[in-house]
C-alpha cells in the first residue's frame, strides 16, 4: 500500500525529495502534486491527500506546505484523518504512538531535508500503542456526534 504525498508550491521541492528518498528506501509512493513553484491553493492538495488516506488508496500520508499549518488543517477536515504537524522526530513518533496519526505534516520553510527525513522515519517506524490511547483516538472520531 503506498504512502501518499502532497504539497503546495512552497512545499513541493521537499515533497519531491522525500518521495525520492522513500522510493529509494523501498516504499511505494503516490504523488498527488503539486510539482512546480506555480502558486496553488494548499486546501485542494490537503483534501486530495485526505481522500486518498480515507478511501484506503494509501496507508498513510505526508503533506508539506510553507509552515505545515494550513495543509494540516485541510487534511484534518476529513474525519478519517489524524494529521500531526511536527518539527522533530520525537513529535512524529509520539503522534503515531499516542494519537495513531495517519498523516504527517511538515513545514518546508521550517525544517530542512535531513530533519524532514528523520521525522518521516520516526513516523513510519512507530506503531500505535493502543491501550489507554485507543479510547482517546476513538473520541476524536466521534467529537461531532458527541457535541450535538
N, C-alpha and C positions, 0 to 999 in steps of 0.2 A: 504494500500500500504506500503510495507516495506521500511525501511531505510537500505541502503547498507553500508557495512563496508569492508574496505580492508587495508592491511598493508604489509610492508616488514618485514624482520627478526628483524629489530631494533624497529619496532612499534607493533608487534603482541601481546605482553603482554598487552599494553594499549588498543589495539583494543578489545582484549578478555574481558577486564574489562568493557569497555564501552558497548560492546554487552550485557553482563550480566546485567548491570545496566539499559540499555534501555529495555530489556525484562522484568525485574522486574518492570519497570515503565509502562508496558502495550504496548510497541511498538513491532511491528513485525520487525525482523532483518534478513537481507540477508547477511550472512557472506561469503565473497569472498576470504578469506585467506589473507595471509599465516597463518599457525598455528604452526610454530616452529621457533627455532633460526637458522635453516639451512639457509645459505645465499641464497637469491633470488634477482632478479632484480626488483626494485620498478616500472620501467615503465610498466611492464606487469600487475602489480596489479592496478596501476592507470588507465591503459587503460581498464581493466576488469570492474572496478567500473564506469568509464565514460560511457561505453557501457550500463551498467545496468540503469543508470540515463537517458541517451539519448533515450533509447528504451522504457522507461516507466515502466521497470521492477521494478524500485524503485522510490520513490518520491523524495528522496534526498540521499546524501551520506556523509560518513565520512572516510577520509583516514589518515593513520598515517605512518610516517617513522621517521628516527632519528631526522631530523630537520623540517620535513614537507615541505621543499622546493622542493626537487626532485619530490616527488609524486604529489605535486600540479601542477608542470609544466606538468607532464604526463597527468593529468586529463584535464588541460586546453587546450591540443591539440585537444580535441573534441569540436567543435564549439557549441554544445548544453549544454556544462557545463561551469559554472562560479564558479570556486573553489577559496576559500579565505583561506589563511594560517594565522592563528591567534594564539595569546598567552593569550588573556584575553576576558572576556565576552562582554565588550563594543565593541571590534572589531568584534566579532562574530555577535552581534546584528546589528551593522551598515552594515556588509556585507550583511545581509538579507534585512534590511530596505532600504538601498540606492542602492545596487547592485544586488538585487534579486539572491544572491549566492545560488546555489543548492547543493554545495559540500563544506564541511568544512575540512581543512587540519590542522593537529596537529603534533608537533614535540615531540616525546616521550622522547627525551633527554633534552627537554626544559621546558616542563610543566608536573607537577605531575598529578596523577589521579583526585584529587579534583578539580584542576583548569581545567582540561580537561572536567570533567563533567559539571562544571559551564559554560564553553564555549559552549558545546553541548546544554545545557538547554537554553541558551540565543539564540542560532542559531535556535533551533526548536520552541522556544516560540515567535519569532519575525516575523511579517508579512512584506512583501514588501510594501513600502509606495506608489509606483506608482507615479502618478503626474509627476512632472518635472524629476524624476528619470527614468521614463519609456523611455523617448526619448534617454537617455544615454545608458540604457541597450539595447535598440534596435540597437543603433550604434555599440555596442560590437559584436552583431551577424552579422553585415554587414561590418566589417572592411576590410576583404579580398576583397570583391567586390568593396568597395569604393576606394581602393588603386590602382586598375587597371587603 
